[in-house]
Amino acid sequence: MIRNASLRQLKVFESVARNLSVTRAAEELFLTQPTVSIQIKQLTELVGLPLTEQIGKRLYLTEAGRELQKVCKRVFDDLDNYEMLVSDLKGMKAGKLSLAVITTAKYFIPRLLGQFCQRYPGIDVKLKVTNRERVLERMAENLDDLYVLGVPSDDPDVVFEPFLENPLVILAPSDHPLARQTSIPPTALAGESFIMREAGSGVRLAVEQFFKERGVSLKVRMELGSNETIKQAVAGGLGIAALSAHALVLDRTSDDIAILDVEGFPLKRHLYLAYPQNRQMSVVGTTFLSFLKQEGVLFAEKYLQGLESIRRSNGSLAYWGEDPGQRT
Ligand code: PGA
């Protein structure tokens, strides 16, 4: 009976089957060739059918051998997974972390991940950057451990924790006539050509809501799916746009773009960490969450200094701090 086979015999067979060679299996496992042959012979007796056949100089697997190779793969994969679980339980934090974040988060999450991966070198990270709608879809499909979003959904089964401020600013080419004005009423933007993010974007949702509430209908000239492309389009004089101030932190020296002093802007918003309420989060996910809560706060303080020094084109500061716990 195959259930009387030892793990050692299966391991030897797996190596022979993969290498299609007793010699190479012996080298790989640091065994002698007769030892390998004896293990295969014993396994063959347990199965009651030949597992390999020699034709000329080459070794082939029989049908029974090919099926046993599949069984070995499943057994050893399961054992690998179990090993990951045990190292988690021992607090060694090894495994895979999967994150899905909105586009604004791409400016700071990779930096935090850098610190995190240094601290936990055994953790492999997969990061998906996409828009709000797609992040919500991934959450519904349960594809990732943790999510970062700009506008919480009303799903009662998801926990949203405010993490970092995410002010929206209005950008224009620096030679735009509005660039030198102060306290521009939102209605003054009605005639302007707007460059808008794609449908499904959280930024678009926030901008549309802001102007709709004030009875202003915007003239959308162009729809672009990337914050970086929008920045370049504004710099190139194609129109004005709303973007998260995060998109300006690293290159706020750009002379071609101005932040307009529009009343109501910067629009105060937050980024939220989100995860399903009722699902047991993986140990790796929990580790990252607590890392974000400890280190992320220190990081955020430094990072926000970058936001605080962003000035409007008329010289006034475009950003001011606020209570990070406040949900907008
Ligand atoms: P988005 O979200 O990538 O869906 O536009 C960004 C944000 O809300 O800041």
Residues whose N, C-alpha, C, O or C-beta is under 5 A from the ligand:
A	BS01	PGA	I102 T103 T104 T130 N131 R132 G150 V151 G200 S201 G202 V203 R204 S244
